[in-house]
Amino acid sequence: MESKNIIAFAGAGGKTSTIYACAEKYLQKQKKVLIMTTTKMGTPRQKELFTASADETAVKDVLNRYGICVTGRLVQPEKISAWPDAVMRRLARLADVVLIEADGAKMKSLKVPADYEPVIPDWCGSLVVLLGLSKMGLLCGDEVHRYQLMFSQEEQITPETYERIFLEGYGPKICQAQDLAAWRRRCCFVLNQADCKEQAEIGEHIFMKMKKKADFPFSYCVISLHKKIFWKADYEYEL
């Protein structure tokens, strides 16, 4: 499998939904899609897509039946955690595309990553970082996971909030990655929840400003996953 077909997803504001939307797009192209996590994620609503087994035969069976398989260590009735890295790498060979949830956000639309986040396998080929646009004007303390790492509790969410999270929160992780990490060179920032034209214009303006400031390459996308609207995309994967 080409590393570019192993995509890690980080951030907040529709990360898991985006993973499943991507999986459906690849499925339409007759690709077998494996979904895993390096942290924790919920089990799928379609229970037949899930196996709590790391056995290759079990994973192959789900992939052959449905084209999509979600696998992980069951830690709660509807919650899974990561398999060991060696197991994930072995299972990844069974699919055409691997989508990895590499970050947690406690159901928030924005997130500032801790030093150890996101958890991206070194064999991953691409990174997608999402944030949700729907909380503009609200308080960081209410809407941003780990807000205290970058903002005050009473600080309002503005376009600059998104710029700082992308560039100062996730940017250092990208810049510090080893040159051999393929995902470092294939990073896409996504603003989701742009449910109207005005929000989409704000999103595009955020990325235009970021392009002038960033010291690393990235592509970008402004979308409303809920409304299935793709306002602006400089992006090569299935969203």
Secondary structure, DSSP 8 states (H G I E B T S, - for coil): --GGGEEEEEESSSHHHHHHHHHHHHHHTT--EEEEESSEEE--SSGGGEE----HHHHHHHHHHHSEEEE-EEEETTEEE---HHHHHHHHTTSSEEEEE----TT-SEE---TT-S---TT--EEEEEEEGGGTTSBHHHHEETGGGTS-TT-B--HHHHHHIIIIIIHHHHHHS-TT-GGGGSEEEEEE---SHHHHHHHHHHHHHHHHH-SS--EEEEEETTTTEEEEEE--S--
